[in-house]
Amino acid sequence: MIALLRGFAYAWTGVLVLVVAAAVNSFVRTSESLPEALERMTLAYDPFSTANTVLIIAVMLPAFGARALADRLYKGARR
């Protein structure tokens, strides 16, 4: 169970990293120049955008929760 939860957390994070990499690739491919692509990425991934920050946290919560539960089960099993 612990290994399954940890595997899920790593897989979820890996999929999200691939999605972000695909988005960055899309920004670069559809822009006229690299500065334009960087400007579009900065607007899309602005950490001060409340909606963006809440969305990132909400999407990462399953991975955080699975990892926290796996750690809690591991520590509880050893006592």
Buried (B, 14 or more C-beta within 10 A) or exposed (E): EEEEBBEBBEEBBEEBEEEEEEEBEEBBEEBEEEEEBEEBBEEEBEEEEEEBEEEBEEEBEBBEBBBEBBBEEBEEEEE
